[in-house]
Amino acid sequence: MEARSLGRDGPKISVVGFGAWEAGGDQWGSRAEDESVRAMHAAIDAGIDWIDTAEAYGAGRSEELVARLLRERRGEVRVFTKVAHFVSGARPEEVRKAIRGSLDRLGVERVDLYQIHWPAEDVVPVEETWGAMAEVVDEGLAAHIGVSNFKRDLIERCLTIRHVDSVQNRWSLLVQRDRDDLLPWLAERGIGYLGYAPLAFGLLTGAITAETTFEATDWRSGVPGDVGYYDEYFAPDVIGPHLEKVERLRPFAERLDVPLARLALRAAIDVPGVTGVIAGSTNDRHTRDNALAGDLELDDATRAEIDAIFRG
C-alpha cells in the first residue's frame, strides 16, 4: 500500500488507517466485539499499519479491544489515541493522568500519536493543554502529538509551544471544508492531515438509501442526539441531495470495476495535503476492500470529473 510521511517529523504510514470508533460499541447500534477484533486483524493483513482509537470510544472499551490486537501484532501496527476534555479533562494534570489510563488499557508503554480530541477553550487555554501534550512526548509516553477537530487559529497557538505533528478533521467527498485554505497551510508547515469519516458514515459506500433505517441506539437514526453529525448527514432535508451525488459517482466506480467505497476513499486521499484517511468497520470483508483504496490509481480526468460532482 502507498505510504506517506505524517508531517515533517512523523513516520511513514499507510494512506488508509483503521478507525476504531465503531469498535467501542456505543452510538453505533449493536456490535460484536470479536468481529471488531477480526476486522482489525484483516486491516493489518491488508496492509494497513495504524489504528486510530480514543478514550472516549465506548468509555475506553475501544482501546481495550485494540489491546487484544496489539498483544499479538504490536510490531506490525502503530497506535494512535486521543484525550477528550469531556472524559478525562483538558488541564495539564488531567492530560498526564489520561495518557497513563490509555496506556494501561492499550497494554503498551508508548503510543505512536497522542491527540487532543476536541478543543476545550471554555475549560482551559489551549496553550496549557498543548504544553502538557509536549510533556507527554518528553516523558516518552508518546512518539508524536496532534490535534483533532481544530481550526487554524488554535493550531497556530499550539505551534508557539511545540510543533503539531498532525491534524485529524472530518474529511470526505461530501465534507471538504479544509481543502482550499487549511490543507495548503498545514502542508507548508510540515503538519500531517488525517481525515476521519472519509465514507461520510456510510453514505459514500452506496449501501445506504433513502429507505435505510438504523437501530435506535445508532446515532444515524437521529435518536441519540449527542453526536452532532445527524443534521449534516442524515436529516430528511439533507440526505436526499447527498444520495443524489453518490448516485452520480456510481458510474465511475462501475467503469473502473471497483466498489463505490474504494473509489470514494481514493478520491479523498488524492487531494493534495492529505496524509491518510481513517476507515472504520466491524466487518472484515469491508475492511479489506477499504484497504485496497491504498493501491487504486485515478487519472487526472477522473479526479476532475469527481470534483465537478462534489464541488461544482
NUTI-518276 format. One record per residue (C-alpha): residue in one letter; x negated, y negated, z. Coordinates in pm, whole numbers, padded with zeros to 5 digits. Layout:
residues N
rest a&x X&y Y&z Z
...
end
This chain:
residues 312
rest m&x 00000&y 00000&z 00000
rest e&x -00109&y -00357&z -00064
rest a&x -00262&y -00526&z 00240
rest r&x -00311&y -00895&z 00320
rest s&x -00502&y -01079&z 00591
rest l&x -00293&y -01203&z 00881
rest g&x -00408&y -01563&z 00867
rest r&x -00762&y -01691&z 00888
rest d&x -00887&y -01468&z 01166
rest g&x -00648&y -01174&z 01170
rest p&x -00679&y -00820&z 01037
rest k&x -00559&y -00695&z 00702
rest i&x -00212&y -00549&z 00738
rest s&x 00029&y -00373&z 00503
rest v&x 00267&y -00612&z 00330
rest v&x 00558&y -00414&z 00476
rest g&x 00582&y -00366&z 00850
rest f&x 00827&y -00170&z 01063
rest g&x 01074&y -00367&z 01275
rest a&x 01189&y -00203&z 01597
rest w&x 01479&y -00428&z 01696
rest e&x 01737&y -00167&z 01599
rest a&x 01542&y 00097&z 01790
rest g&x 01620&y -00093&z 02110
rest g&x 01980&y 00019&z 02073
rest d&x 02160&y -00297&z 02181
rest q&x 02370&y -00512&z 01948
rest w&x 02341&y -00264&z 01659
rest g&x 02605&y -00009&z 01748
rest s&x 02519&y 00349&z 01842
rest r&x 02162&y 00457&z 01768
rest a&x 01994&y 00794&z 01829
rest e&x 01656&y 00740&z 01990
rest d&x 01495&y 01047&z 01836
rest e&x 01599&y 00924&z 01492
rest s&x 01438&y 00589&z 01562
rest v&x 01110&y 00754&z 01655
rest r&x 01124&y 00973&z 01343
rest a&x 01173&y 00658&z 01136
rest m&x 00858&y 00511&z 01293
rest h&x 00660&y 00823&z 01203
rest a&x 00797&y 00805&z 00850
rest a&x 00681&y 00444&z 00828
rest i&x 00323&y 00536&z 00917
rest d&x 00328&y 00834&z 00683
rest a&x 00437&y 00599&z 00402
rest g&x 00150&y 00355&z 00452
rest i&x 00297&y 00100&z 00694
rest d&x 00032&y 00017&z 00952
rest w&x 00206&y -00215&z 01200
rest i&x 00519&y -00215&z 01415
rest d&x 00688&y -00526&z 01547
rest t&x 00882&y -00500&z 01871
rest a&x 00970&y -00722&z 02170
rest e&x 01051&y -00705&z 02536
rest a&x 01398&y -00838&z 02452
rest y&x 01491&y -00545&z 02228
rest g&x 01705&y -00322&z 02444
rest a&x 01562&y -00471&z 02764
rest g&x 01227&y -00308&z 02694
rest r&x 01365&y 00016&z 02552
rest s&x 01228&y -00056&z 02206
rest e&x 00876&y -00088&z 02347
rest e&x 00921&y 00239&z 02532
rest l&x 01021&y 00416&z 02212
rest v&x 00726&y 00265&z 02027
rest a&x 00510&y 00411&z 02306
rest r&x 00626&y 00759&z 02207
rest l&x 00476&y 00700&z 01863
rest l&x 00160&y 00539&z 02000
rest r&x 00083&y 00837&z 02219
rest e&x 00028&y 01038&z 01902
rest r&x -00080&y 00778&z 01646
rest r&x -00233&y 00475&z 01816
rest g&x -00532&y 00481&z 01583
rest e&x -00309&y 00455&z 01276
rest v&x -00090&y 00161&z 01369
rest r&x -00112&y -00190&z 01509
rest v&x 00150&y -00300&z 01757
rest f&x 00298&y -00649&z 01773
rest t&x 00531&y -00758&z 02053
rest k&x 00682&y -01075&z 02198
rest v&x 00762&y -01257&z 02521
rest a&x 01103&y -01424&z 02550
rest h&x 01197&y -01711&z 02779
rest f&x 01542&y -01555&z 02824
rest v&x 01387&y -01231&z 02951
rest s&x 01063&y -01299&z 03138
rest g&x 01036&y -01675&z 03114
rest a&x 00800&y -01917&z 02939
rest r&x 00598&y -02063&z 03224
rest p&x 00230&y -01961&z 03234
rest e&x 00266&y -01726&z 03530
rest e&x 00569&y -01566&z 03365
rest v&x 00382&y -01508&z 03038
rest r&x 00094&y -01345&z 03225
rest k&x 00338&y -01114&z 03402
rest a&x 00532&y -01040&z 03083
rest i&x 00230&y -00920&z 02883
rest r&x 00145&y -00671&z 03155
rest g&x 00502&y -00544&z 03154
rest s&x 00488&y -00493&z 02778
rest l&x 00152&y -00317&z 02801
rest d&x 00291&y -00082&z 03065
rest r&x 00596&y 00003&z 02854
rest l&x 00386&y 00049&z 02540
rest g&x 00125&y 00254&z 02722
rest v&x -00168&y 00055&z 02580
rest e&x -00437&y -00172&z 02721
rest r&x -00408&y -00435&z 02448
rest v&x -00162&y -00535&z 02178
rest d&x -00275&y -00647&z 01837
rest l&x -00044&y -00951&z 01822
rest y&x 00145&y -01118&z 02106
rest q&x 00411&y -01371&z 02009
rest i&x 00639&y -01629&z 02168
rest h&x 00981&y -01501&z 02066
rest w&x 01172&y -01831&z 02067
rest p&x 01091&y -02192&z 02156
rest a&x 01175&y -02287&z 02513
rest e&x 01127&y -02663&z 02516
rest d&x 01420&y -02709&z 02752
rest v&x 01236&y -02493&z 03006
rest v&x 00866&y -02582&z 02975
rest p&x 00648&y -02778&z 02730
rest v&x 00516&y -02554&z 02456
rest e&x 00159&y -02656&z 02538
rest e&x 00185&y -02482&z 02876
rest t&x 00325&y -02164&z 02726
rest w&x 00069&y -02160&z 02446
rest g&x -00213&y -02220&z 02692
rest a&x -00104&y -01906&z 02874
rest m&x -00095&y -01718&z 02543
rest a&x -00455&y -01824&z 02481
rest e&x -00546&y -01686&z 02823
rest v&x -00390&y -01353&z 02726
rest v&x -00642&y -01332&z 02440
rest d&x -00931&y -01448&z 02661
rest e&x -00848&y -01173&z 02909
rest g&x -00850&y -00909&z 02634
rest l&x -00481&y -00824&z 02664
rest a&x -00402&y -00926&z 02304
rest a&x -00621&y -00950&z 01997
rest h&x -00420&y -01229&z 01835
rest i&x -00133&y -01462&z 01923
rest g&x 00154&y -01606&z 01724
rest v&x 00495&y -01769&z 01743
rest s&x 00839&y -01675&z 01620
rest n&x 01134&y -01893&z 01519
rest f&x 00915&y -02204&z 01533
rest k&x 00926&y -02516&z 01319
rest r&x 00626&y -02717&z 01209
rest d&x 00631&y -02976&z 01488
rest l&x 00594&y -02714&z 01761
rest i&x 00330&y -02526&z 01565
rest e&x 00129&y -02847&z 01535
rest r&x 00143&y -02890&z 01911
rest c&x 00022&y -02534&z 01962
rest l&x -00271&y -02599&z 01729
rest t&x -00403&y -02864&z 01968
rest i&x -00457&y -02584&z 02222
rest r&x -00561&y -02276&z 02019
rest h&x -00532&y -02152&z 01661
rest v&x -00198&y -01995&z 01575
rest d&x -00260&y -01661&z 01406
rest s&x 00091&y -01608&z 01275
rest v&x 00442&y -01743&z 01245
rest q&x 00735&y -01500&z 01233
rest n&x 01054&y -01653&z 01097
rest r&x 01368&y -01534&z 00921
rest w&x 01290&y -01483&z 00555
rest s&x 01466&y -01317&z 00263
rest l&x 01603&y -01395&z -00080
rest l&x 01911&y -01531&z 00097
rest v&x 01721&y -01741&z 00353
rest q&x 01424&y -01932&z 00211
rest r&x 01417&y -02244&z 00426
rest d&x 01042&y -02216&z 00486
rest r&x 00946&y -02179&z 00121
rest d&x 00876&y -02529&z -00004
rest d&x 00727&y -02701&z 00299
rest l&x 00626&y -02467&z 00582
rest l&x 00468&y -02184&z 00382
rest p&x 00216&y -02402&z 00193
rest w&x 00136&y -02592&z 00513
rest l&x 00066&y -02268&z 00702
rest a&x -00149&y -02132&z 00421
rest e&x -00364&y -02445&z 00424
rest r&x -00432&y -02390&z 00794
rest g&x -00503&y -02019&z 00777
rest i&x -00185&y -01915&z 00958
rest g&x -00020&y -01589&z 00858
rest y&x 00353&y -01561&z 00791
rest l&x 00569&y -01262&z 00881
rest g&x 00925&y -01261&z 00751
rest y&x 01190&y -01087&z 00956
rest a&x 01533&y -00985&z 00828
rest p&x 01400&y -00958&z 00469
rest l&x 01704&y -00749&z 00374
rest a&x 01940&y -01002&z 00532
rest f&x 02052&y -00750&z 00796
rest g&x 02162&y -00504&z 00528
rest l&x 02327&y -00738&z 00279
rest l&x 02041&y -00704&z 00030
rest t&x 02048&y -00325&z 00033
rest g&x 02361&y -00320&z -00182
rest a&x 02525&y -00081&z 00065
rest i&x 02746&y -00346&z 00227
rest t&x 03065&y -00457&z 00054
rest a&x 03349&y -00692&z 00145
rest e&x 03533&y -00386&z 00283
rest t&x 03248&y -00271&z 00508
rest t&x 03332&y -00259&z 00878
rest f&x 03094&y -00236&z 01173
rest e&x 03123&y -00092&z 01521
rest a&x 03241&y -00340&z 01783
rest t&x 02901&y -00311&z 01951
rest d&x 02724&y -00407&z 01627
rest w&x 02672&y -00786&z 01617
rest r&x 02757&y -00787&z 01245
rest s&x 03119&y -00717&z 01342
rest g&x 03140&y -01065&z 01490
rest v&x 03239&y -00926&z 01830
rest p&x 02910&y -00962&z 02024
rest g&x 02882&y -01338&z 01998
rest d&x 02534&y -01399&z 02136
rest v&x 02315&y -01310&z 01837
rest g&x 02388&y -01626&z 01645
rest y&x 02349&y -01496&z 01290
rest y&x 02703&y -01380&z 01220
rest d&x 02830&y -01713&z 01090
rest e&x 02544&y -01742&z 00843
rest y&x 02562&y -01390&z 00701
rest f&x 02887&y -01204&z 00772
rest a&x 03162&y -01454&z 00847
rest p&x 03452&y -01431&z 00598
rest d&x 03373&y -01763&z 00433
rest v&x 03007&y -01677&z 00357
rest i&x 02983&y -01305&z 00293
rest g&x 03157&y -01326&z -00044
rest p&x 02905&y -01567&z -00203
rest h&x 02618&y -01360&z -00058
rest l&x 02755&y -01040&z -00210
rest e&x 02801&y -01211&z -00546
rest k&x 02429&y -01288&z -00554
rest v&x 02346&y -00931&z -00454
rest e&x 02554&y -00802&z -00745
rest r&x 02368&y -01033&z -00982
rest l&x 02043&y -00881&z -00854
rest r&x 02158&y -00522&z -00908
rest p&x 02090&y -00511&z -01287
rest f&x 01725&y -00597&z -01223
rest a&x 01691&y -00300&z -00988
rest e&x 01858&y -00075&z -01243
rest r&x 01627&y -00200&z -01517
rest l&x 01322&y -00126&z -01301
rest d&x 01475&y 00201&z -01177
rest v&x 01423&y 00114&z -00812
rest p&x 01661&y 00081&z -00515
rest l&x 01802&y -00266&z -00464
rest a&x 01642&y -00293&z -00120
rest r&x 01296&y -00222&z -00258
rest l&x 01334&y -00496&z -00518
rest a&x 01462&y -00747&z -00262
rest l&x 01170&y -00674&z -00032
rest r&x 00914&y -00710&z -00309
rest a&x 01062&y -01038&z -00428
rest a&x 01037&y -01172&z -00071
rest i&x 00676&y -01050&z -00041
rest d&x 00570&y -01212&z -00367
rest v&x 00638&y -01571&z -00260
rest p&x 00303&y -01747&z -00202
rest g&x 00218&y -01783&z 00165
rest v&x 00395&y -01469&z 00283
rest t&x 00167&y -01219&z 00457
rest g&x 00423&y -00946&z 00506
rest v&x 00786&y -00864&z 00578
rest i&x 00940&y -00670&z 00864
rest a&x 01180&y -00399&z 00750
rest g&x 01359&y -00215&z 01029
rest s&x 01563&y 00103&z 01005
rest t&x 01652&y 00403&z 01217
rest n&x 01674&y 00616&z 00902
rest d&x 01351&y 00784&z 00795
rest r&x 01452&y 00801&z 00427
rest h&x 01531&y 00430&z 00417
rest t&x 01201&y 00360&z 00590
rest r&x 01006&y 00549&z 00324
rest d&x 01198&y 00368&z 00049
rest n&x 01123&y 00030&z 00209
rest a&x 00754&y 00111&z 00229
rest l&x 00740&y 00164&z -00147
rest a&x 00802&y -00208&z -00191
rest g&x 00438&y -00245&z -00097
rest d&x 00335&y -00094&z -00430
rest l&x 00603&y -00239&z -00657
rest e&x 00485&y -00489&z -00919
rest l&x 00708&y -00762&z -01061
rest d&x 00616&y -00972&z -01362
rest d&x 00644&y -01349&z -01364
rest a&x 00956&y -01347&z -01580
rest t&x 01142&y -01116&z -01342
rest r&x 01046&y -01326&z -01039
rest a&x 01165&y -01639&z -01218
rest e&x 01499&y -01478&z -01304
rest i&x 01546&y -01370&z -00943
rest d&x 01465&y -01720&z -00824
rest a&x 01732&y -01853&z -01058
rest i&x 01989&y -01637&z -00878
rest f&x 01894&y -01729&z -00524
rest r&x 01754&y -02080&z -00568
rest g&x 01934&y -02202&z -00878
end
